[in-house]
Amino acid sequence: MDRNPDNEAVPQVAESSLLYFNVEHVRSVVWRAIRSAALPLRLVVCDLSVCPVVDLAGARMLATLHKELQAAGIGLRLVAAHAVVRDMLRAEGLEERVGYFGRRISVADVIEEFRTSTAQETPIASITALAAT
């Protein structure tokens, strides 16, 4: 940040699976990051590349988070999920709600698509991984 003041701080959260015992904690961490953003957000990108497993509770939490964010005027995109995670998320219908999250979609792709579609500088939160405990 000191060398490149134009860089945006990206909230980092611990790496883990998204399972029934940590979903509420993860949801609250995401909302805390959103509320602490310096400017209003329009897009949250969850990078699931370091999340090896998502169970049914995790998939449903992401669906609920999507609804809550949508009600607040914020989009949600999921990227870099492993095959087994994509299967679970698709089984819960998340791809139809949040958009395509195939294995080759990256954070950069989603941000570029968002910026192109909105044609404005809007703060974007990237949740690099989801938290446990």
N, C-alpha and C positions, 0 to 999 in steps of 0.2 A: 504494500500500500504506500509506503514512503517513496519508493522509486517511481511508482505509477499512480498518482492520486486519482486518475480517471477510473481506476478499477473499482468494481463494486464488491463490498463484503458479501460473502455467501455464507449463510448459516450452515455450520457443519454439525452433524448429529452422529452419535455412535453407530457403528455398523452392527447389524444383527438380522435375524429372521423377523418376520412380522407374524406373531402368533397370539393366540387368545389371551395370554397372560400379560402382554405388553401393549396391546392395541390402544387402550385408553391413554396410557402414558405417551405413546407416539403421537396420538391425535392432539393431546395437550401441548406437546413440544412444538408441533407444527403451528398450532394457533398462536403460541407464545412468540414464535419467530415472525409470524405475520403481523401480529400486533406491535412488535418492536421495530418493524421496518420504518425507516425515516420518512418514506413517502407511501401513499396508498398503492397496494399491489393490484395487478390485473391478471397475473398468471403465477401459479406455483407449479414447479417441475419436480417430480419425485424421481430421482435416479435410483433405480432398484438394482443396479449392477452388483452391489455388495450385500444383497438380501437374498440368500440362497433358498429360503422357503417362506411361503405365505400360506397360512391355513385359511379355513372358511371365515373365521372371525376377522382375520387380517383383510381379506378381500371385501368383506362387508363393511369394515371400518373405512376402507378407501372409498367405497360407494357412498357411505354416509358423509365422509369428508367432501366428496365431490358435490353432493347436494348442498351442504352447508356453504361451501365456497361459491357455488353457483348463485345461491341466494344473496351472497354478499358481493356479487358482481366480479368474482375472481374465477378464472379458469383453472383446471387441474389437468396436467398431462403426466403420464407415466412413461419412463424410458428405461432402456437397457435391462429389462427383466430377463432372468434366465427362463429357459423353456418351461420348466415345471411351474414356475411362478406365472408365466403368461397363460398356461393352461388353466390354472385355478382362477385367475382374473377373468379370463374369457368365459369360463363356466358360470361365473356370477354376472356376466353381461357388462363388464366394465368397459370393454373396448367400444361398444356401441355408445356408451355415455361419455367417455373422456377422449375418445379418438384412438386411432391406430397406434399400437405400441409394439410393433414388430422388433425383432432383434437388432435390426440395423438403424433404428431411430435413436439419435443421440440428443443430449441436452442442447447442443449447438443447433441441430436441425429444428428442434421445437422452438427455440428462441428466435431463430431466423424466420421461421414460418409465422410466428406471432408478430414479430416486428413488421414483416411485410404486410400482413393482413390488417394491422392496426395503424401502420405508417406513423407511429409516434414513439417517443422515448418513454417507456413505462417501466417502473421497477419490476423485476422478476425475482422471485425467491426460488432458489434451487436447494432442495433438501437432498443432499448427497446420499444419505443412507438413513435408515430408520432406526430409532433408538430402542434399546431393551432396558429394563429396570430403571 
